[in-house]
Amino acid sequence: MGVRHAVVAGGGIGGLTAAVALSRRGWRVTVCERAPALMGIGAGIVLAPNALRALDSIGLGPAVPDGDPLSRALGLRTPDGAWLTRTGPPASRYGLLARAVHRGLLIDSLAAALPPGALRLGVPVSGVDDAGDAVVVRTPAGELRADAVVAADGLRSVLRGQLFPGHPGPRYSGETGWRAVLSGAGLPTLPAAETWGSGQRFGIVPLVDGRVYVYATAVTGPGTRPADHLTELIRRFGAWHDPIPALLDRLDGPDSAGILHHDFHELAAPLPRFHAGRVALLGDAAHAMTPNLGQGGCQAIEDAVVLAHLLAGDTDVPAALAAYTAARLGRTTRISRRSRRIGDLARLSHPLAVAVRNLAVRATPSAVTTRGLDPLLDWRPPPGPAAASEPARETAHERAPAPAPEPAPVHERAPAPESGQPAPAPSPESGPATPAPAPSPAPVTTASPASESGPGPGPVPATSPTPQPSADIEEHRS
């Protein structure tokens, strides 16, 4: 069999990671991106340990920009500055420290790792015709013939609409968000934290390059646009605890890159599967979720690594894509549901409901909260072809000494039951049964999520206090 060809529709984080991973598995790849340039759009994205492990497994650890990881305490606060919950960084538990980077820098690093000539800008994919033994990919620049297609074309995926015409697509989640990146010059060292008020939030995340990523959310109607974003942010958050007022002042300064404003959307229902024939959906095209866990981009990276692993060698493509669905659908559905429940808690605005929520968060032992992160952050990627020319840098992700031994290839620690689990803000899980094992080179498995299923949110948040800042608010292109 000759070199097989994969066409990737979409040049976001997930699409680029998939293209690099497939090329390192011996595939020839073509990335079709509708934008005329990769312009570094976006603000911050937090690469949690699960995403960092995935990038390391395919030799892309060095693609993550250098700088200080999130090594200080993380937590949730109230508008007056009191801590609802606070924990140290989980490096000793997961072996890695999360890294917050500018989305544009990450995109540039991933694009630089592509084979020469693989990226075609200004070339949207308008449709596919799966002939059984190959796929014809339609673009304004002409047709491409491929052995497999990766649909990474975002929230409003054209290919998802073609493959699943009866699916309801994305829906508004009830919140809008603002994001910006500011200069950190002259500021004290800031911990990563999210502040919860009545139906609105403000987050602060230091980036590895010394800048500061800030974001805010509020309950509004879909399509609501204030006359002036900065005025609106000052009206909502200007009286909150320090350093929020000082950061808002910087939004009007010369070092501000501007304010991004976008409504939050998610898929109205899970897809029945993430593939059809020789076409696989990935990232937001497959499982667009609310940003409450900061896992949109991280899950797209996981998707990409698992997909490339299953397509390695001379594997039958339709069978490999069926195994991909089995490996990814349950996990991403659980994370999406958990993210939605966190959003339900964050949107509470009645004073009594807010008081009960805050009391429950404060009363939750940090050890219980930390265990709730295990199904999300302890995920392990399948064995990868880590490029010999790009050895993983042991210091790049600030590995903690003596991390816990890694379980099987792709694995989630068995989660503690969600009932009685606590905590606030950003972290995942709840859903379907364990998928069938994958008929591929080294099986991809996930722990049974049975203990995570349950009703919608109650007065105690079923997640962790460690903020996983909103990462994919604006364009859902992961």
C-alpha positions in Angstrom: 0.0 0.0 0.0 1.3 3.4 -0.9 1.3 6.5 1.3 -2.2 7.3 2.3 -3.7 10.8 2.1 -5.8 12.6 4.7 -7.5 15.9 4.2 -8.2 18.0 7.3 -11.0 20.5 7.0 -10.1 23.4 9.4 -6.8 24.9 10.7 -7.7 25.4 14.3 -6.0 23.7 17.3 -7.6 20.3 16.7 -7.2 20.3 13.0 -3.5 21.2 13.1 -2.8 18.7 15.8 -4.5 16.0 13.9 -2.5 16.9 10.7 0.8 16.8 12.5 -0.1 13.6 14.3 -1.1 11.8 11.1 2.0 13.0 9.2 4.1 11.5 12.0 2.2 8.2 11.5 3.2 8.1 7.9 0.2 9.9 6.2 0.4 12.6 3.6 -1.8 15.4 4.9 -3.5 18.5 3.4 -5.1 21.1 5.7 -7.8 23.2 4.1 -8.4 26.4 6.1 -11.1 28.9 5.0 -9.3 31.9 6.5 -6.7 33.6 4.2 -4.2 33.6 7.0 -3.6 32.1 10.5 -3.7 35.4 12.2 -3.4 34.4 15.9 -7.0 35.3 16.7 -8.1 34.6 20.2 -7.0 35.2 23.8 -5.7 32.6 26.3 -6.0 28.9 26.4 -5.1 26.7 29.3 -3.3 23.5 28.4 -4.2 21.1 31.2 -2.1 18.0 32.0 -4.2 15.8 29.8 -3.6 18.0 26.7 0.1 18.4 27.5 0.5 14.6 27.7 -1.2 14.2 24.4 1.1 16.8 22.7 4.1 15.1 24.3 3.1 11.7 22.9 3.4 12.9 19.3 6.5 14.9 19.8 4.8 18.3 20.0 5.8 19.1 23.6 8.3 21.6 22.3 5.5 23.4 20.4 4.1 24.7 23.7 5.6 28.2 24.3 8.1 28.4 27.1 7.5 30.3 30.3 6.1 29.9 33.8 3.4 27.3 34.3 0.4 27.8 36.6 2.4 27.0 39.7 0.6 29.0 42.3 -2.6 28.4 44.2 -5.8 28.2 42.1 -9.3 28.8 43.2 -12.6 30.6 43.4 -13.4 33.9 45.0 -16.4 36.1 45.8 -16.7 39.7 44.5 -15.4 41.0 47.9 -12.2 39.0 47.4 -12.9 36.2 50.0 -11.8 32.8 48.8 -14.5 30.2 48.4 -11.9 27.5 47.8 -8.2 27.4 47.1 -5.8 24.6 46.2 -2.2 24.3 45.2 -1.2 23.3 41.7 -1.8 19.5 41.1 1.7 18.7 39.7 2.4 16.1 42.3 -0.8 14.3 41.5 -0.7 14.5 37.7 3.0 14.9 37.0 2.5 18.1 35.0 1.6 21.7 35.6 -1.0 23.4 33.4 0.3 26.1 31.1 -1.7 29.1 29.9 -0.6 30.3 26.5 -1.9 32.7 23.9 -4.0 30.9 21.4 -2.3 32.6 18.5 1.2 31.5 19.6 0.0 27.9 19.9 -1.6 27.9 16.5 1.6 29.3 15.0 3.7 26.6 16.7 1.4 23.8 15.5 1.4 25.2 11.9 5.2 25.3 12.0 5.3 21.6 12.7 3.3 20.7 9.6 5.2 19.2 6.6 6.0 21.8 3.9 3.1 22.6 1.6 0.5 20.9 3.8 -1.4 24.0 4.7 -3.8 25.6 2.1 -5.2 28.9 3.3 -8.3 30.5 1.9 -9.6 27.1 0.9 -12.8 26.1 2.6 -14.2 22.6 2.3 -17.8 22.7 1.0 -18.6 19.0 1.1 -17.4 15.5 0.7 -18.5 12.5 -1.4 -17.6 9.2 0.2 -17.2 6.6 -2.6 -16.3 3.7 -0.2 -12.7 3.2 -1.2 -11.9 6.9 -1.1 -13.4 10.3 -0.4 -13.7 13.2 -2.8 -13.3 16.6 -1.0 -15.0 19.6 -2.7 -13.3 23.0 -2.4 -13.5 26.2 -4.4 -10.0 25.5 -5.6 -10.9 22.1 -7.0 -11.5 18.6 -5.8 -9.1 16.5 -3.6 -9.1 12.8 -3.3 -8.4 11.3 0.1 -8.3 8.0 2.0 -9.7 9.8 5.1 -11.1 13.2 5.9 -10.9 14.9 9.3 -13.8 17.4 9.8 -12.3 20.0 12.2 -14.4 22.8 10.9 -15.7 24.2 14.1 -19.0 24.9 15.9 -21.0 25.5 12.7 -19.4 22.6 10.9 -20.4 22.3 7.2 -19.4 18.6 7.2 -21.3 17.8 10.4 -24.4 19.3 8.7 -23.9 17.1 5.6 -23.2 13.9 7.6 -25.9 14.4 10.2 -28.6 16.5 8.5 -31.2 15.7 11.2 -29.0 16.9 14.1 -30.2 20.2 15.8 -26.7 21.7 15.7 -25.5 24.3 18.2 -27.6 26.2 20.7 -27.1 29.3 22.9 -26.1 28.3 26.4 -27.5 31.4 28.2 -24.3 33.4 28.7 -22.1 35.8 26.8 -18.4 36.3 27.4 -15.6 38.9 27.1 -11.9 38.1 26.8 -8.7 40.1 26.5 -4.9 39.7 26.9 -3.1 42.5 28.8 0.5 43.4 29.6 1.6 42.1 33.0 4.3 44.8 33.4 4.2 46.4 36.8 1.6 44.0 38.2 2.3 41.7 41.2 2.4 38.0 40.6 -1.2 37.0 40.2 -2.7 33.6 41.0 -5.1 32.0 38.5 -8.6 32.5 40.0 -12.2 32.9 39.0 -14.6 35.1 40.9 -18.3 34.2 41.1 -21.0 36.8 41.6 -24.7 36.7 40.9 -25.0 35.4 37.4 -21.6 36.7 36.3 -18.0 35.8 36.6 -14.5 37.3 36.2 -11.4 35.2 35.6 -7.7 36.0 35.8 -5.0 33.7 34.3 -1.3 34.6 34.0 0.1 33.5 30.6 3.6 31.8 30.2 4.9 34.9 28.4 4.2 37.3 31.3 1.0 38.7 29.9 -2.4 38.3 31.7 -5.5 36.7 30.2 -8.7 38.0 31.6 -12.3 37.0 30.9 -15.8 37.8 32.1 -19.2 36.2 31.7 -22.8 37.4 32.2 -26.3 36.1 31.7 -27.8 37.9 28.7 -30.1 37.2 25.8 -28.6 35.8 22.6 -27.1 38.4 20.3 -27.1 41.1 23.0 -24.4 43.6 22.2 -23.6 46.5 24.6 -22.8 49.9 23.0 -19.4 49.9 24.5 -17.7 46.7 25.9 -15.3 48.4 28.3 -18.1 50.6 29.8 -20.2 47.5 30.3 -17.4 45.6 32.0 -16.7 48.5 34.3 -20.4 48.7 35.1 -20.5 45.0 36.0 -17.2 44.4 37.6 -15.6 47.7 38.4 -16.4 47.5 42.1 -15.2 43.9 42.5 -12.0 43.0 44.5 -8.5 43.9 43.5 -6.9 43.6 41.0 -10.0 43.5 38.8 -10.4 47.3 38.7 -6.8 47.8 37.8 -7.0 45.2 35.1 -10.1 46.8 33.6 -8.2 50.1 33.5 -5.6 48.4 31.4 -8.2 47.4 28.8 -8.2 51.0 27.7 -4.4 51.3 27.5 -1.9 50.9 24.7 -0.9 47.4 25.8 -4.4 46.0 25.3 -5.0 43.9 22.2 -8.8 44.7 22.4 -11.8 43.0 23.9 -13.3 39.9 22.3 -17.0 39.4 22.8 -18.9 36.2 22.0 -22.0 34.3 23.1 -21.5 30.8 24.4 -22.8 27.9 22.4 -22.8 24.1 22.6 -24.2 21.2 20.6 -27.9 20.9 21.5 -27.4 17.1 21.7 -24.5 14.6 21.4 -24.0 13.2 18.0 -24.8 9.5 17.6 -21.2 8.9 16.5 -18.1 10.9 15.5 -17.7 9.3 12.1 -19.4 8.3 8.9 -17.6 6.0 6.5 -14.1 7.5 5.9 -14.9 10.9 7.5 -14.2 11.6 11.2 -15.4 14.7 13.2 -13.1 16.3 15.7 -13.1 19.1 18.3 -16.1 21.5 18.2 -17.4 19.9 15.0 -17.9 16.8 17.0 -18.7 18.0 20.6 -18.8 21.8 21.0 -19.1 22.4 24.7 -19.4 25.4 27.0 -16.1 26.8 28.2 -16.7 26.3 31.9 -14.1 23.6 32.1 -11.6 25.2 29.8 -11.5 21.8 27.9 -12.7 22.6 24.4 -9.2 22.9 23.0 -7.8 20.2 25.3 -10.4 17.7 24.1 -9.7 18.5 20.5 -6.0 17.7 21.1 -7.0 14.4 22.7 -9.3 13.6 19.7 -6.4 14.3 17.3 -3.9 12.1 19.1 -6.3 9.2 19.5 -7.5 9.4 15.9 -3.9 9.4 14.5 -3.1 6.4 16.7 -6.0 4.4 15.4 -5.2 5.3 11.8 -1.5 4.1 12.1 -0.1 1.5 9.8 -2.4 -0.2 7.2 -5.5 -0.2 9.5 -8.8 -0.3 7.7 -10.0 3.3 7.7 -13.8 2.8 8.4 -13.0 0.3 11.2 -10.5 2.7 12.7 -13.0 5.5 12.7 -15.6 3.3 14.3 -13.0 2.6 17.0 -12.4 6.4 17.3 -16.1 7.0 18.0 -15.9 4.2 20.7 -12.9 5.8 22.3 -14.1 9.4 22.3 -17.8 9.8 22.3 -18.5 8.7 25.9 -15.7 10.8 27.4 -16.5 14.0 25.6 -20.2 13.7 26.3 -19.5 13.4 30.0 -17.2 16.4 30.0 -19.7 18.4 28.0 -22.5 17.6 30.5 -20.4 18.4 33.5 -19.4 21.7 31.9 -23.0 22.5 31.4 -23.8 21.8 35.0 -21.0 24.1 36.2 -22.6 26.8 34.0 -25.9 26.2 35.6 -24.3 26.9 39.0 -22.4 29.9 37.8 -25.5 31.5 36.4 -27.4 31.4 39.7 -28.5 35.0 40.5 -31.1 34.7 43.3 -29.4 35.8 46.6 -30.5 32.7 48.5 -29.4 30.4 45.7 -26.0 32.1 45.5 -25.6 31.9 49.3 -26.4 28.2 49.3 -24.0 27.6 46.4 -21.2 29.5 48.1 -21.7 27.7 51.4 -21.6 24.3 49.7 -18.3 25.2 47.9 -16.7 26.4 51.1 -17.8 23.2 53.0 -16.3 20.8 50.5 -13.0 19.3 51.6 -10.2 20.1 49.1 -9.3 16.4 48.9 -12.8 15.5 47.6 -12.6 18.3 45.1 -9.2 17.2 43.9 -10.3 13.7 43.4 -13.1 15.0 41.2 -10.4 16.2 38.8 -8.9 12.8 38.2 -11.2 11.6 35.3 -10.3 14.8 33.5 -6.6 15.5 34.2 -5.3 11.9 34.6 -6.2 10.9 31.0 -3.3 9.1 29.3 -2.7 9.2 25.5 -2.0 6.1 23.5 1.7 5.4 22.6 2.9 7.9 20.1 5.6 8.2 17.5 7.3 11.1 19.3 9.6 12.5 16.6 13.2 11.7 17.2 14.1 15.0 15.8 12.0 16.7 18.5 12.8 15.1 21.9 10.4 16.0 24.6 12.0 18.6 27.0 11.7 17.4 30.5 11.6 21.0 31.7 9.2 22.3 29.1 6.1 21.4 31.1 7.7 21.5 34.6 7.3 17.9 35.3 6.9 17.1 39.0 9.3 14.6 40.5 8.2 11.0 40.7 4.8 11.3 39.1 2.3 8.5 39.6 2.9 5.5 37.4 1.0 5.6 34.2 -1.8 3.2 33.6 -2.8 1.6 30.3 -2.5 3.6 27.0 -5.5 5.8 27.0 -7.0 5.7 30.5 -9.1 7.6 32.9 -8.7 6.9 36.6 -11.9 5.3 37.9 -13.9 8.4 39.1 -15.3 8.8 42.6 -19.1 8.9 42.6 -20.4 12.4 41.8 -22.9 12.3 44.6 -21.5 14.4 47.4 -18.7 15.6 45.2 -18.1 19.2 45.5 -16.5 22.2 44.3 -17.0 24.9 41.9 -16.1 26.2 38.7 -14.1 24.5 36.0 -13.8 20.6 35.7 -15.7 17.4 34.2 -17.8 14.3 33.8 -21.1 12.2 33.6 -22.5 9.8 31.0 -22.6 6.7 28.7 -21.3 3.2 29.2 -17.8 2.1 28.5 -17.2 1.9 24.7 -16.1 -1.3 23.0 -12.4 -1.8 22.7 -10.8 -0.5 19.5 -9.5 -3.0 16.9 -6.3 -1.1 16.4 -2.6 -1.0 17.1 -2.8 -0.8 21.0 -6.3 -0.5 22.3 -7.7 2.8 23.4 -9.9 2.4 26.6 -11.7 4.5 29.0 -12.8 3.7 32.6 -16.4 3.0 33.2 -18.3 6.2 33.9 -21.1 4.5 35.7 -20.5 6.3 38.9 -20.5 9.6 37.2 -24.1 9.5 35.9 -26.8 11.3 37.7 -29.3 14.1 37.7 -28.5 17.7 36.9 -26.8 20.0 39.3 -27.9 20.3 42.9 -26.8 22.7 45.5 -23.3 21.2 45.6 -21.1 21.7 42.5 -20.0 18.3 41.1 -16.6 19.4 40.0 -13.3 20.9 41.3 -12.4 24.2 42.8 -9.4 24.5 40.6 -10.3 26.9 37.8 -9.9 25.6 34.3 -10.4 29.0 32.7 -12.7 29.5 29.7 -10.6 28.7 26.7 -12.7 28.6 23.6 -15.3 31.3 24.0 -14.9 33.2 20.8 -14.9 31.2 17.7 -15.2 27.5 18.5 -12.6 26.5 16.0 -10.7 23.8 18.0 
